């Protein structure tokens, strides 16, 4: 029996929502991720698209993550007004492991003029009978690390550099 489930992580950032969306809502996120989280992702390649709905990225994991080398995701929702992006896995190792459905949603929620919440959600579906231990692999850890790194990166960009 397969059921859809989700896991959610929220991170409070003292960065304005519009600035966070300037990363999350664009392909800049794909450029920065391997640089900021090399222990998770070795590289991200643009397969097709311009960052809007229909864009396909190929993600290559860092060596040493069991069962995961590459996968492709497709942007199925990019809402620039409400700061929501959804990327569904369409091909690769995540599906080969036994996930019937795997989608990541990012929501940037303004808390005040200079603070926001980054809500990262993984929506997934597994056939429990054929893959009983697979749910243990679903972790918001990399999404939490991404939220922290992106917020830190944006704050760092604002600090005047001393010469």
N, C-alpha and C positions, 0 to 999 in steps of 0.2 A: 504494500500500500504506500503510495507516494503522497506526501503532504507538503504544501508550501509553508516555509517558516522564514523567520528573519531574525537577524541579530543587529543591534543598534549600538552605536557609540556616539556620545556627544562630547565635544571639546569646546570650552569657553576660551575665546581669543580676544585679546584687547587690540583688535584690528577691525576697522569698519567693514561691514558686510560687502559693500561695493568693491573694496580693495581685494578681499578674499575671492570674490566672484571673478575679478580680473585674472586670477590664476585658475581657479576651479572651472570657470566657464569657458576657458580658451585652451588652445593646444600648448600653451606655455607650461601647463601642469605636466604634460607628457615629456616636455623637454627637461624640466627640472627634476622629476622623480628619480631617474637613475643617478643623478648628481647628488641629491639630498638623501636618498635611501639606497646606496649601492649594495647593501647587504640583502635587500629584497629584490630589486630589479636591476638587471645588467643593462638593458636597453629597451626603448620603446620606439617603434617605427610607425610612421603614418603609412597605411596601406592605401587608403583613399579618403577623400573628403577634405573639408576645410574647418572642421571643429564643430560643425552644426549636426543636426540629426542626420544619421546615415554614415557619419564618419566611422571608419574602421581603423583600429590600431592593433599592432601586433606587439605583445609584451613578452619579453624574455626575462625569466627569473634569474637571480644570481645562482651560481653553482652551489650545490649542496642542499637544495630544498627537495626532499624526496618526492618523486612522482611528478614534479612540475618543472617543465622546461619553457614551453611557450604556450600562449593562447591568444586568440583574437577576440576583441570586443567591439561592439557596434553601439554608437550613441543612439539610443531610442527616444531620448527626451533631452532637450536643452531649452530650459525656460529662463530667459534672460531677465524677465520681470520679477519672477518669484525665486530666482537663484536656485534652480533645481536641475541637476544633470543625472541621467540614468544611462548606464553602460551595461549591455547584456553580453555575456560570453556566447560567441557563436561558433567557435571552433577551438580545438586544442586540448591540452592536457587536463584542464579542469573538467571538461565533459568526459574525457577518456577515463578519468578516475571513477565516474559513475554519477555525477550530478546530472539531473534531467533538465535543470534550469538553474542559472546562476546570474544574478544581476546586482550591480552596485549602484546605490543612489546617494548622491551628495546634496545636502540642503544647507544653504547658508542663511541663517536666521539673524536679523539685526536685533540686538539687545538694547542698543543705545547708539549715540552718534559715533562712538569709537570702540564699540565692542559687539561681538557676535557669537553665535553658537554654530559650530560646524557639526551637523548631524550626518553621520555616515551609516548607511544601512546596507546589509547584505541580505538579499532575498534569494532563497535557494529551495530546490526540490530534490529529494533523494528517494530512491526506492529502498525503504528500510530492510526489506527481506533480502534483497540481493547485495546491499552495501551497508550492513549494520554499523560499522565503525566510522563511516564517512563523515558524520555530523561533527565529530571531534576535530576535523580538519578546518571547519569553518571558524575563522577567527577575525575579529575586528582589529586585532593588533596592528597589522600593517596600515589600516585606515586611520587608526589613532595616531600612529607615528607620522603619517602623512599630514594630518591636521596640525600636529605640533610643529613639524618642520616647515610647512607652508606659512603658518602664523609667525614663526621665528624669522623666516626668510624675509617676509614683508616688513616686519619691525626693523630688521637689520638694514633694509634698503632706505629707511627713513633717517637713520643715524648719520649725521654729517661725518664724512671720513676725514680724519686728521692727516695732514701731509707731513 
